[in-house]
């Protein structure tokens, strides 16, 4: 993604589905949106990571 965004001169967010099963995340120079499921949650919850 880093190479493609640099070549095209654009920045796009990266969506990671089933992020709860990812153990080693590759670092990209863009916004990362992780989709995570947890058994105890009954409603959709949106959280913002403190890193900006």
PyMOL commands that set and color helices and strands:
alter all, ss='L'
color gray80, all
select helices_A, chain A and resi 2-8+19-21
alter helices_A, ss='H'
color red, helices_A
select strands_A, chain A and resi 14-16+32-34
alter strands_A, ss='S'
color yellow, strands_A
deselect
rebuild
show_as cartoon
